[in-house]
């Protein structure tokens, strides 16, 4: 039996967490990622992982490597990540 579900009722609200930080002058990138990343690797580990690869890999290669690392750490959630290089 089919039910008529209203499309305007959301199961999960689309309300983002918004946090403002003062930019540290030594910061070279910003990482935005989903819980598929953060549930298996902490902030410091991700920052170190990215900074160790930033001089010899493209950002897309670093993200691909990051996804592989999360899979090795047994992440079972979907993963999304953005790395924004700061000048």
trRosetta pair geometry for C-beta under 8 A, 3 or more apart (Angstrom, degrees):
i j d omega theta_ij theta_ji phi_ij phi_ji
5 9 7.5 -113 177 55 84 111
6 9 4.8 72 85 2 106 105
10 13 5.6 113 99 -94 131 45
10 14 6.6 -97 -156 -15 165 86
23 27 5.9 -112 -168 38 81 136
23 86 7.7 172 -157 -145 129 157
24 27 4.6 108 68 -29 88 101
27 30 7.3 41 163 -66 127 72
27 86 5.9 37 114 46 89 153
28 51 7.1 103 57 -112 127 95
28 54 6.9 87 118 168 134 168
28 85 7.0 -22 157 -152 75 70
28 86 5.7 -164 -167 55 27 94
29 50 6.3 -115 76 140 147 137
29 51 7.7 -166 28 -79 120 75
29 54 6.9 -153 -24 -108 140 138
29 83 5.6 -3 -180 -175 132 90
29 84 6.1 153 -162 78 73 50
29 85 5.2 -35 -102 -106 94 47
29 86 5.9 -165 -85 6 31 87
30 83 7.5 157 78 -157 48 45
30 84 4.4 -7 54 56 97 108
30 86 6.6 83 -18 -43 88 110
31 46 5.9 -163 109 141 167 125
31 47 7.2 -142 5 -83 137 65
31 50 6.3 -154 -72 -36 131 160
31 81 6.7 -19 -168 -164 91 101
31 82 7.2 159 -155 83 44 56
31 83 5.5 -13 -103 -105 75 72
31 84 7.8 -161 -72 21 30 73
32 81 7.0 154 86 -155 53 50
32 82 4.4 0 57 53 100 104
32 84 7.3 39 -2 -10 102 108
33 36 7.7 -111 165 62 97 74
33 37 3.9 -35 154 44 137 149
33 38 6.2 150 96 -37 108 91
33 46 7.3 -132 12 -145 152 156
33 79 7.4 -16 -167 -165 101 80
33 80 6.5 168 -151 92 55 58
33 81 4.1 -2 -105 -106 97 84
33 82 7.3 -162 -69 25 59 59
34 37 6.1 109 65 10 56 94
34 38 7.4 -137 117 9 31 97
34 77 7.3 -142 125 129 112 118
34 78 6.7 -17 104 100 155 79
34 79 6.0 -176 59 -143 112 37
34 80 4.3 72 -15 42 120 88
34 81 7.2 -106 13 -61 75 62
35 38 5.3 -64 -128 54 47 100
35 39 5.1 55 168 -35 80 105
35 77 6.0 -43 99 124 86 162
36 39 6.5 -35 -126 25 17 112
36 40 7.8 -12 167 7 44 109
36 70 6.5 75 145 163 82 149
36 75 5.3 92 -177 173 75 129
36 77 3.7 -147 -97 96 83 97
36 78 5.2 -120 -54 89 148 33
36 79 3.7 -126 104 -80 133 67
36 80 7.2 95 38 9 120 59
37 40 7.1 -98 -173 45 26 88
37 41 6.2 -51 174 48 70 104
37 46 6.8 61 163 -98 116 136
37 66 6.9 8 -126 155 117 114
37 70 5.7 -85 -114 -90 57 145
37 75 7.3 1 -87 -115 28 159
37 79 5.6 98 -51 -141 81 100
37 80 7.9 -101 -16 60 114 42
37 81 5.7 86 -56 -75 151 114
38 41 7.0 -84 -118 67 27 64
38 42 7.5 54 -155 -117 67 35
38 43 7.8 16 -128 -62 96 67
38 46 7.9 -43 -94 -35 65 145
39 75 6.5 123 74 -122 104 95
39 77 6.2 81 29 16 145 139
40 70 5.2 123 67 -145 137 78
40 73 4.0 131 170 116 127 130
40 74 6.9 174 -119 65 135 61
40 75 4.5 -103 -14 -70 146 97
41 45 4.6 -123 -172 93 92 128
41 46 5.3 114 125 -58 118 87
41 49 7.3 -6 -180 -14 148 146
41 69 6.9 42 -62 122 146 116
41 70 6.3 -94 -8 -93 117 83
41 73 6.4 162 -53 10 89 172
42 45 5.1 92 56 11 70 105
42 46 7.2 -139 98 -5 33 91
43 46 6.0 -62 -150 38 27 107
43 47 6.2 24 157 -17 66 110
44 47 5.7 -55 -145 38 30 112
44 48 6.2 28 157 -16 65 108
45 48 5.9 -56 -146 39 28 109
45 49 6.1 34 153 -24 64 109
46 49 5.5 -53 -145 35 30 116
46 50 6.3 25 159 -14 65 107
46 66 7.1 50 -138 -139 88 123
47 50 6.1 -58 -147 39 27 106
47 51 6.1 20 159 -14 65 113
48 51 5.9 -59 -138 42 27 106
48 52 6.1 30 162 -23 64 109
49 52 6.3 -61 -152 32 21 110
49 53 6.9 -4 158 1 57 114
49 62 7.9 133 134 -169 87 96
49 65 7.7 -170 171 115 109 109
49 66 6.3 111 130 -102 138 90
49 69 6.7 -109 -140 23 147 173
50 53 6.3 -79 -155 46 29 98
50 54 6.1 49 153 -55 70 101
50 62 5.7 71 -129 176 73 136
50 66 7.3 6 -74 -75 85 126
50 83 6.2 174 -140 -122 135 134
51 54 5.5 -32 -138 -1 34 123
53 56 6.7 -93 -164 58 53 79
53 57 4.6 -23 170 31 99 128
53 61 7.5 -142 165 106 128 99
53 62 4.8 153 103 -108 133 101
53 65 6.6 175 -105 61 169 155
54 57 7.3 -67 -99 53 14 81
54 62 7.0 21 -82 -82 57 151
54 85 7.8 140 -151 -110 115 107
57 61 4.2 -121 -179 89 108 127
57 62 5.2 134 105 -57 124 82
57 65 7.3 3 163 -7 167 139
58 61 4.6 97 55 5 78 103
58 62 7.1 -141 96 -6 42 86
59 62 5.5 -52 -148 34 35 114
59 63 6.5 35 154 -19 66 103
59 83 4.8 -158 -155 75 108 119
59 85 6.6 -115 -74 -37 131 110
60 63 5.8 -50 -147 35 33 111
60 64 6.4 37 152 -19 64 105
61 64 5.6 -53 -148 37 33 113
61 65 6.3 34 152 -17 65 106
62 65 5.7 -55 -149 39 31 112
62 66 6.2 36 150 -24 65 105
62 83 6.2 -3 89 -2 128 164
63 66 5.4 -51 -146 34 33 116
63 67 6.5 37 153 -20 65 100
63 81 5.2 -179 -138 85 103 116
63 82 8.0 -1 -100 -104 135 20
63 83 6.2 -147 -64 -5 99 113
64 67 5.8 -50 -151 33 32 111
64 68 6.6 33 149 -18 63 104
65 68 5.5 -53 -150 36 34 114
65 69 6.4 37 151 -21 66 103
66 69 5.6 -51 -149 33 32 113
66 70 6.5 33 152 -18 64 104
66 81 6.0 -50 97 53 142 171
67 70 5.7 -54 -150 36 32 111
67 71 6.5 34 152 -19 65 104
67 79 5.4 154 -120 99 92 150
67 81 7.3 -150 -61 15 87 127
68 71 5.7 -54 -150 36 32 112
68 72 6.5 35 150 -20 65 103
69 72 5.5 -53 -152 34 34 114
69 73 6.4 27 150 -13 66 107
70 73 5.5 -58 -147 43 35 109
70 75 4.1 -10 162 5 95 142
70 79 5.9 129 85 -96 157 149
71 74 7.5 45 -179 -80 34 19
71 75 6.0 -73 -82 47 37 92
75 79 6.5 61 128 -64 145 118
